[in-house]
Amino acid sequence: MKLEIGQALYSKAGLDKDGNPFLNTHIVTKVGKVYFEVDTDRIRYRIETLQRDSDFNRITLSVSKDDLENEIELSHTYDFIRNKFKGYGKIEITLDQARKIKSILEEK
């Protein structure tokens, strides 16, 4: 991977108050042969994996802001769906909604 000084990289930060994915932006400040550094951290990152070189906190940065936002949205959507259907008892949805869900889940 080719990294350049001034290049923006991104990491997960969670959701904002409206439930939209929120990312931290990191600017590359130094690039070596194996490691690089960013403006928001004193610990170096591996160029090959974009992963923080630390045994304590293995943060991985992303080159693509859109891919990371989609990953966060998918994770939160999955959690929403799982929480909606967990447990026993009647689920508060209509027959039409149940049919639509079944149709989507049967897609290949």
N, C-alpha and C positions, 0 to 999 in steps of 0.2 A: 504494500500500500504506500502511496506517495502522499506524505503530509507536508504542508507548507506553513511557515510562520504566518500568523494572521488568519488561518483557516478556522472556521467555527465547527465545533463538535458539540454533541448534545447528550444529556443524561436525563433519566426519569426523575421527576420531582413530585408527581402525584396529580391531583386535580385542583383546579381553581374553584372559586365559590359557586360558579355556575355548572360545575361538573365536567368541564372541558379539560383535556390533558394539558398539564403544565410541564415544561421542560426547563432544565438549567442549560445555559449556553456557556461553553468553555472555549476560549481562544488559544490556539497553539502559540506558545511563546519561544519554544526551543525544540529543535529536532536533531537527534543524533542518529547513530547507525542502528541501534536497537531500541532506544527509549525516546520519548518526547515528554515535554512538560506543557502545562496549561496555566492560564492566569488565575484560576480559581483554586489551585491545589499545590501544595509543596511536594507531593509525592509524584514520582515519575510514572508514566504509562508505557506499556509495551507497544511498539509500532505494529507488530504482527497481529495482535489481538485487540488492540485499543483498550486493554484491561489495565486497571490500576495495579501497580507493582507493590501490593501490600497483602499480608496474611490476614489482616484485621477486617478490611472492607474491600471487597472485590467489585468495585464499580467498573462497568463497561460503558465506554462512550460509543456514540453512533455518528456516522457521517451524514445520515439521512434523517432530517427532522420529521418528514412525513411518515417514514417507516416506524419510527419510535412512537409518534402520536397514534398511529393505527394499532400498534402493539398494546399501548396503554388502554385505548378505547375497547379493544377486543377483550382484554382482561377484565375490565370493569363491567362490560356487557355480559360476559360469562358469569361473573359474580352476581349480577342482578337477576339473571335467568335462574341460576342455581338457587338463590335465596327465595325466589318466587315459588319454586316447586319443591322445596325441601320440606320434610316432615310429613305428617299424616293429616288427613282431613280433606275437606273440599277446597279446591282452588277457586278463587273468585274471578273466573273468566266466563265469557259466554260460549255457547256451542260454536258460533261462527269463529271466534278467536281460537278455540281449541282445534277446529278443522284447519285453520290457516297455519297454526304451529305444527300440526301433524304433517301437513303438506310440505312445509319447509324442511322439517327433519327427515322426510323421506327422499328429498332431492339427492341426487348423486353427482 
